Amino acid sequence: MKLATSVSARARASSITTIGSILVGAFIAVASPAPAQAQEAVRPNDEAALIQRYCAAGPARAQAQSALARGRAAVTSAGVLPNPSVSLEHNRSLTGPEDSETIVGVGFPLGIGGRRFLLEEAAEERLTERSAHADAILLEGALSLRAALVRAVAEQRRLELLKTHVASLEALGATIRSLQKGGESSQRDLLRHELELGLQRSKLGLQSSAAVSARALLRAYLAADDIELSGLELDALAASATPEKPPTHPELRSLAAATRASEVEADAANRRWVPDLDLFFGYRQVTALQTDVGHGFTFRIAMPLTFLDFGQGDAAVADADAASVRAEQAALESRMQAEREVADAALAELEPASPQANDAQLGIAKLLEQTQQLYLADEASMAELLDVTSLAQDSAQASVDQAERRALIRISRMRTIGSLFDPELDRACKGAQ
């Protein structure tokens, strides 16, 4: 009897040791930071290549080119000269002495107030505005793609963690059932385990759905059948250094150019108090009494009297537009400054994993191993073992949550500063290309 008990104990010890190896090994694999060799194997240009591909051929490129086309059209429109006019006039008397007069000539509008040159200058500012807006469109598109990439990698990582957790629970269940056949495990332990496994399988289904959705969104951004995510690490995404001299945000540049354009347009409107002349040169033929024919030329100047409309209406509209854009620019600068401070404060609280965090993960692994030993000695219950196993899983998931949060906050900082924090990417995601 004693020999049978000893053999049974050894079998239980062997089974629980196997379970412990699976659980502890899985936890260490998912919770510990990647070794230097694994990080070196990651292709660091994958993220940059995806962003460059999006900026070169994505839907944002067409939208940016459309904005640029509108600015160039404004410049073309402002540079077009007014057409001259051809005039043909014939006068003939029907009563009294018979005579006739024929005038043929060309009229030329002549602007002497300088409005045309001011409007050309305003059109150049509109082109600058549209160019900066095109940059902002591509920047926002690239940042949205970057955020979608971060979420896809994070959801995939969570799915892998949950799959590992479920696999370890399934292995534990197989061992419990084998022990139960020998009368060494209670029905309560098996029931408690099956309930936990059912819960985790439900979570696995939900997480699988989240991972598929995040991946589908990423494929939609890139118009691709599939995207390889295995070589991407969350801590490496959006981890570019802040430039020493951050550029002016393209939206702010766009608003500044719009303000200047409205101010110049107001100046051009005020120039309308100087009347534009209409010059006419022509040939004149006069016939009197059907015999005498006179030849000569005609010169005429037409000048409007700018007493009532001297551009004050258009100038008021342009001044109001400039004031509105200035207010919008000030509000945007204030909001960006606030969002930048929020992002900086959040990043300060979410620094990468410290040695203390690594020590905590090792502590959880040690606690898991000790709980397994206590369960082997019948000094810990199945509920306690599952609680510690869940603690290990939650710790691994928290590491993914923190890495995702750091990456998304970095993207938020890029959005408020107006740069991808990579000179090559900033050049690739310019509208004027």
C-alpha positions as CSV (number, residue, x, y, z in Angstrom):
1,M,0.0,0.0,0.0
2,K,2.8,2.3,0.9
3,L,4.6,1.5,-2.3
4,A,1.4,2.2,-4.3
5,T,1.0,5.6,-2.6
6,S,4.6,6.4,-3.3
7,V,4.3,5.5,-7.0
8,S,1.1,7.6,-7.2
9,A,2.8,10.6,-5.6
10,R,5.6,10.4,-8.1
11,A,3.1,10.3,-10.9
12,R,1.3,13.3,-9.5
13,A,4.6,15.1,-9.1
14,S,5.6,14.3,-12.6
15,S,2.3,15.6,-14.0
16,I,2.3,18.8,-12.0
17,T,5.9,19.4,-12.9
18,T,5.0,19.1,-16.6
19,I,2.1,21.6,-16.0
20,G,4.4,23.9,-14.2
21,S,6.9,23.9,-17.0
22,I,4.1,24.7,-19.5
23,L,2.6,27.6,-17.4
24,V,5.9,29.2,-16.2
25,G,7.5,28.8,-19.6
26,A,4.5,30.4,-21.3
27,F,4.4,33.3,-18.9
28,I,8.1,34.0,-19.2
29,A,7.9,33.8,-23.0
30,V,5.1,36.4,-23.2
31,A,5.8,38.7,-20.3
32,S,9.6,39.1,-20.5
33,P,11.1,41.7,-22.8
34,A,12.4,40.4,-26.1
35,P,16.2,39.6,-26.1
36,A,18.6,41.7,-28.0
37,Q,19.0,39.0,-30.7
38,A,15.2,39.0,-31.3
39,Q,15.1,42.7,-31.5
40,E,17.9,42.8,-34.0
41,A,16.0,40.3,-36.2
42,V,13.1,42.8,-36.5
43,R,13.1,44.6,-39.8
44,P,13.1,48.2,-38.7
45,N,12.0,49.6,-42.1
46,D,8.8,47.7,-42.3
47,E,6.7,50.5,-40.7
48,A,8.5,53.2,-42.8
49,A,7.9,51.1,-46.0
50,L,4.2,50.8,-45.2
51,I,3.9,54.6,-44.6
52,Q,5.8,55.5,-47.7
53,R,3.6,53.1,-49.7
54,Y,0.5,54.8,-48.3
55,C,1.7,58.3,-49.0
56,A,2.8,57.5,-52.5
57,A,-0.3,55.7,-53.7
58,G,-3.0,55.8,-51.0
59,P,-6.3,57.7,-51.1
60,A,-4.8,60.6,-49.2
61,R,-2.4,61.2,-52.1
62,A,-5.2,61.8,-54.5
63,Q,-6.9,64.1,-52.0
64,A,-3.7,66.1,-51.5
65,Q,-3.2,66.4,-55.3
66,S,-6.7,67.7,-55.6
67,A,-6.0,70.4,-53.0
68,L,-2.9,71.4,-54.8
69,A,-4.7,71.5,-58.1
70,R,-7.1,74.0,-56.7
71,G,-4.3,76.3,-55.5
72,R,-2.6,76.1,-58.9
73,A,-5.9,76.9,-60.6
74,A,-6.2,80.0,-58.5
75,V,-2.7,81.1,-59.7
76,T,-3.6,80.4,-63.3
77,S,-6.9,82.3,-63.0
78,A,-5.2,85.3,-61.5
79,G,-2.6,85.5,-64.3
80,V,-5.1,85.5,-67.1
81,L,-5.3,88.9,-68.9
82,P,-8.7,90.4,-69.8
83,N,-9.8,90.0,-73.4
84,P,-9.9,92.9,-75.7
85,S,-13.2,93.7,-77.5
86,V,-13.9,94.3,-81.2
87,S,-16.6,96.9,-82.0
88,L,-18.5,97.5,-85.2
89,E,-20.9,100.4,-85.4
90,H,-22.8,101.7,-88.3
91,N,-25.2,104.7,-88.2
92,R,-27.5,105.9,-91.0
93,S,-30.1,108.6,-91.2
94,L,-33.5,107.7,-92.6
95,T,-35.0,111.2,-92.9
96,G,-33.5,114.5,-93.8
97,P,-30.1,114.8,-95.5
98,E,-28.9,111.3,-96.2
99,D,-25.6,110.4,-94.4
100,S,-24.0,107.4,-92.7
101,E,-21.2,106.7,-90.3
102,T,-19.2,103.5,-89.8
103,I,-16.8,102.9,-86.9
104,V,-14.7,99.7,-86.5
105,G,-12.2,99.4,-83.7
106,V,-10.7,97.5,-80.8
107,G,-11.2,98.2,-77.1
108,F,-8.6,97.5,-74.4
109,P,-9.4,97.4,-70.6
110,L,-6.6,99.1,-68.7
111,G,-6.2,98.6,-65.0
112,I,-4.2,101.4,-63.4
113,G,-4.9,100.7,-59.7
114,G,-2.6,97.7,-59.4
115,R,-5.4,95.3,-58.4
116,R,-4.2,92.6,-60.9
117,F,-0.8,92.4,-59.3
118,L,-2.3,92.2,-55.8
119,L,-4.7,89.5,-56.9
120,E,-1.8,87.5,-58.3
121,E,0.0,87.9,-55.0
122,A,-3.1,86.7,-53.2
123,A,-3.3,83.7,-55.5
124,E,0.3,82.7,-54.7
125,E,-0.7,82.8,-51.0
126,R,-3.7,80.6,-51.8
127,L,-1.3,78.1,-53.5
128,T,0.8,78.1,-50.4
129,E,-2.3,77.6,-48.3
130,R,-3.4,74.6,-50.5
131,S,0.1,73.2,-50.5
132,A,0.3,73.2,-46.7
133,H,-3.2,71.8,-46.5
134,A,-2.1,69.0,-48.9
135,D,0.8,68.2,-46.5
136,A,-1.6,68.1,-43.6
137,I,-3.9,65.7,-45.4
138,L,-1.0,63.3,-46.0
139,L,0.3,63.7,-42.5
140,E,-3.0,62.9,-41.0
141,G,-3.4,59.9,-43.3
142,A,0.1,58.6,-42.4
143,L,-0.6,59.0,-38.7
144,S,-4.0,57.3,-39.0
145,L,-2.2,54.4,-40.8
146,R,0.4,54.3,-38.1
147,A,-2.3,54.1,-35.4
148,A,-4.0,51.3,-37.3
149,L,-0.7,49.5,-37.5
150,V,-0.1,49.8,-33.8
151,R,-3.6,48.5,-33.0
152,A,-3.3,45.6,-35.4
153,V,0.0,44.5,-33.9
154,A,-1.3,45.0,-30.3
155,E,-4.5,43.0,-31.0
156,Q,-2.5,40.2,-32.7
157,R,-0.1,40.1,-29.7
158,R,-3.1,39.9,-27.3
159,L,-4.5,37.0,-29.4
160,E,-1.2,35.2,-29.2
161,L,-1.0,35.6,-25.4
162,L,-4.6,34.3,-25.0
163,K,-3.9,31.4,-27.3
164,T,-0.9,30.4,-25.1
165,H,-3.0,30.8,-22.0
166,V,-5.8,28.7,-23.3
167,A,-3.3,26.0,-24.5
168,S,-1.7,25.9,-21.0
169,L,-5.1,25.5,-19.4
170,E,-6.0,22.7,-21.7
171,A,-2.8,20.9,-20.8
172,L,-3.7,21.4,-17.1
173,G,-7.1,20.0,-17.7
174,A,-5.8,16.9,-19.4
175,T,-3.5,16.3,-16.4
176,I,-6.4,16.8,-13.9
177,R,-8.6,14.3,-15.7
178,S,-5.8,11.7,-15.6
179,L,-5.3,12.3,-11.9
180,Q,-9.0,12.1,-11.3
181,K,-9.1,8.6,-12.8
182,G,-6.7,7.5,-10.1
183,G,-8.9,9.2,-7.5
184,E,-6.3,11.9,-6.8
185,S,-8.3,14.9,-7.9
186,S,-11.6,16.1,-6.7
187,Q,-14.6,16.7,-8.9
188,R,-14.6,20.3,-7.7
189,D,-11.1,20.9,-9.1
190,L,-12.2,19.6,-12.5
191,L,-15.4,21.7,-12.5
192,R,-13.5,24.9,-11.4
193,H,-11.0,24.3,-14.2
194,E,-13.6,23.7,-16.9
195,L,-15.4,26.9,-16.0
196,E,-12.2,28.9,-16.2
197,L,-11.3,27.2,-19.5
198,G,-14.7,28.0,-20.9
199,L,-14.4,31.7,-19.9
200,Q,-11.0,32.0,-21.5
201,R,-12.2,30.3,-24.7
202,S,-15.0,32.9,-24.9
203,K,-12.4,35.7,-24.4
204,L,-10.3,34.1,-27.1
205,G,-13.2,34.3,-29.6
206,L,-13.7,38.0,-28.8
207,Q,-10.0,38.7,-29.1
208,S,-9.8,36.8,-32.4
209,S,-12.6,39.0,-33.7
210,A,-10.8,42.2,-32.5
211,A,-7.6,41.0,-34.2
212,V,-9.3,40.2,-37.5
213,S,-11.0,43.7,-37.5
214,A,-7.8,45.5,-36.8
215,R,-6.0,43.7,-39.5
216,A,-8.9,44.3,-42.0
217,L,-8.7,48.0,-41.3
218,L,-5.0,48.0,-41.9
219,R,-5.5,46.1,-45.2
220,A,-8.1,48.7,-46.2
221,Y,-5.7,51.5,-45.6
222,L,-3.0,49.9,-47.8
223,A,-5.4,48.2,-50.3
224,A,-3.5,45.0,-49.7
225,D,-4.6,41.4,-49.4
226,D,-2.6,40.8,-46.3
227,I,0.1,42.5,-44.1
228,E,2.9,40.7,-42.4
229,L,3.0,41.7,-38.8
230,S,5.3,39.1,-37.3
231,G,8.4,41.2,-37.6
232,L,6.9,44.3,-35.8
233,E,7.3,45.0,-32.1
234,L,5.0,47.4,-30.3
235,D,7.9,49.3,-28.5
236,A,9.6,49.8,-31.9
237,L,6.5,51.4,-33.6
238,A,6.3,55.1,-33.7
239,A,9.5,55.3,-31.6
240,S,11.3,57.9,-33.7
241,A,13.1,60.6,-31.9
242,T,11.7,64.1,-31.7
243,P,13.4,66.5,-34.1
244,E,15.7,69.1,-32.6
245,K,13.8,71.9,-34.4
246,P,10.2,70.7,-35.0
247,P,8.7,72.1,-38.2
248,T,5.7,74.4,-38.2
249,H,2.5,72.3,-38.3
250,P,1.2,72.2,-41.9
251,E,-2.3,73.2,-40.7
252,L,-0.8,76.3,-39.0
253,R,1.1,77.1,-42.2
254,S,-2.1,76.7,-44.2
255,L,-4.0,79.1,-41.9
256,A,-1.1,81.6,-41.9
257,A,-1.1,81.7,-45.7
258,A,-4.9,82.0,-45.8
259,T,-4.7,85.0,-43.5
260,R,-2.1,86.7,-45.7
261,A,-4.2,85.9,-48.8
262,S,-7.3,87.5,-47.3
263,E,-5.3,90.6,-46.3
264,V,-3.9,91.0,-49.8
265,E,-7.4,90.5,-51.2
266,A,-8.7,93.2,-48.9
267,D,-6.0,95.6,-50.3
268,A,-6.9,94.7,-53.8
269,A,-10.6,95.4,-53.1
270,N,-9.7,98.8,-51.6
271,R,-7.8,99.7,-54.8
272,R,-11.1,99.8,-56.7
273,W,-11.4,103.5,-55.8
274,V,-8.9,104.0,-58.6
275,P,-11.1,103.5,-61.7
276,D,-10.1,101.0,-64.4
277,L,-10.0,102.7,-67.8
278,D,-11.4,101.2,-71.1
279,L,-9.5,102.5,-74.1
280,F,-11.0,102.3,-77.6
281,F,-9.1,102.8,-80.9
282,G,-11.0,102.6,-84.2
283,Y,-11.4,103.6,-87.9
284,R,-14.2,106.0,-88.7
285,Q,-15.8,106.6,-92.1
286,V,-18.5,109.3,-92.7
287,T,-20.6,109.6,-95.8
288,A,-22.6,112.8,-96.4
289,L,-25.1,113.4,-99.2
290,Q,-23.9,110.1,-100.8
291,T,-20.9,111.9,-102.3
292,D,-18.6,113.2,-99.7
293,V,-16.7,110.5,-97.8
294,G,-14.6,111.3,-94.8
295,H,-12.0,109.0,-93.2
296,G,-10.5,109.3,-89.8
297,F,-10.0,107.5,-86.5
298,T,-11.8,107.2,-83.2
299,F,-10.3,107.3,-79.7
300,R,-12.5,106.9,-76.6
301,I,-11.8,106.6,-72.9
302,A,-14.4,105.2,-70.6
303,M,-13.9,105.6,-66.9
304,P,-16.4,104.6,-64.2
305,L,-17.1,107.1,-61.4
306,T,-16.2,105.3,-58.1
307,F,-18.5,107.3,-55.9
308,L,-20.9,104.5,-54.8
309,D,-18.9,101.2,-55.1
310,F,-15.3,101.7,-54.5
311,G,-14.6,98.1,-53.2
312,Q,-15.7,98.6,-49.7
313,G,-18.0,95.5,-49.7
314,D,-15.4,93.1,-51.0
315,A,-12.8,94.6,-48.6
316,A,-15.1,94.1,-45.6
317,V,-15.6,90.5,-46.5
318,A,-11.9,89.9,-47.0
319,D,-11.1,91.6,-43.7
320,A,-13.7,89.5,-41.9
321,D,-12.2,86.3,-43.5
322,A,-8.7,87.3,-42.3
323,A,-9.9,87.9,-38.8
324,S,-11.8,84.6,-38.7
325,V,-8.7,82.7,-39.9
326,R,-6.5,84.4,-37.4
327,A,-8.9,83.4,-34.6
328,E,-9.0,79.8,-35.9
329,Q,-5.2,79.8,-36.0
330,A,-4.9,81.0,-32.4
331,A,-7.4,78.4,-31.2
332,L,-5.6,75.6,-33.1
333,E,-2.2,76.7,-31.6
334,S,-3.7,76.7,-28.1
335,R,-5.3,73.3,-28.6
336,M,-2.1,71.8,-30.0
337,Q,-0.1,73.2,-27.1
338,A,-2.5,71.7,-24.6
339,E,-2.5,68.3,-26.4
340,R,1.3,68.3,-26.6
341,E,1.5,68.9,-22.8
342,V,-1.0,66.1,-22.2
343,A,1.0,63.7,-24.4
344,D,4.3,64.6,-22.7
345,A,2.8,64.1,-19.2
346,A,1.3,60.8,-20.2
347,L,4.5,59.6,-21.8
348,A,6.4,60.5,-18.6
349,E,4.1,58.1,-16.7
350,L,4.5,55.4,-19.3
351,E,8.2,55.0,-19.7
352,P,9.4,51.6,-21.1
353,A,9.7,48.7,-18.8
354,S,12.0,49.4,-15.9
355,P,14.2,46.9,-14.0
356,Q,11.6,47.0,-11.3
357,A,8.9,45.9,-13.7
358,N,11.1,43.1,-14.9
359,D,11.6,42.1,-11.3
360,A,7.8,42.1,-10.8
361,Q,7.4,39.7,-13.8
362,L,10.0,37.4,-12.4
363,G,8.3,37.5,-9.1
364,I,5.0,36.5,-10.6
365,A,6.7,33.6,-12.4
366,K,8.2,32.5,-9.0
367,L,4.9,32.8,-7.3
368,L,3.3,30.6,-10.0
369,E,5.9,28.0,-9.5
370,Q,5.5,28.0,-5.7
371,T,1.7,27.8,-6.0
372,Q,2.1,24.7,-8.3
373,Q,4.4,23.1,-5.6
374,L,1.8,23.9,-2.9
375,Y,-0.9,22.4,-5.1
376,L,1.2,19.3,-5.5
377,A,1.5,19.0,-1.7
378,D,-2.2,19.5,-1.3
379,E,-1.6,22.8,0.5
380,A,-3.1,25.0,-2.3
381,S,-6.4,24.7,-4.0
382,M,-7.2,24.6,-7.7
383,A,-8.8,28.0,-7.4
384,E,-5.5,29.5,-6.0
385,L,-3.5,27.9,-8.8
386,L,-5.9,29.3,-11.4
387,D,-5.9,32.8,-9.7
388,V,-2.1,32.9,-10.0
389,T,-2.2,31.7,-13.5
390,S,-4.7,34.5,-14.4
391,L,-2.4,36.9,-12.6
392,A,0.5,35.9,-14.9
393,Q,-1.8,36.3,-18.0
394,D,-3.1,39.7,-16.8
395,S,0.5,40.8,-16.3
396,A,1.5,39.8,-19.8
397,Q,-1.6,41.6,-21.2
398,A,-0.8,44.7,-19.2
399,S,2.6,44.8,-20.9
400,V,1.0,44.8,-24.3
401,D,-1.5,47.5,-23.1
402,Q,1.3,49.8,-21.9
403,A,3.3,49.3,-25.1
404,E,0.2,50.1,-27.3
405,R,-0.6,53.1,-25.2
406,R,3.0,54.5,-25.5
407,A,2.9,54.1,-29.2
408,L,-0.5,55.8,-29.6
409,I,0.6,58.7,-27.4
410,R,3.8,59.1,-29.5
411,I,1.5,59.3,-32.6
412,S,-0.6,61.9,-30.7
413,R,2.6,64.0,-30.1
414,M,3.5,63.7,-33.8
415,R,0.0,64.9,-34.7
416,T,0.3,68.0,-32.5
417,I,3.8,68.8,-33.7
418,G,3.1,68.2,-37.3
419,S,5.8,65.7,-38.2
420,L,6.4,62.0,-38.5
421,F,9.7,62.4,-36.6
422,D,11.6,61.0,-39.6
423,P,13.1,63.2,-42.3
424,E,12.7,60.6,-45.0
425,L,9.0,60.0,-44.1
426,D,8.3,63.7,-43.9
427,R,9.7,64.1,-47.4
428,A,7.7,61.2,-48.7
429,C,4.5,62.5,-47.2
430,K,4.6,65.9,-48.8
431,G,1.7,67.1,-51.0
432,A,3.8,69.0,-53.5
433,Q,5.2,66.0,-55.3
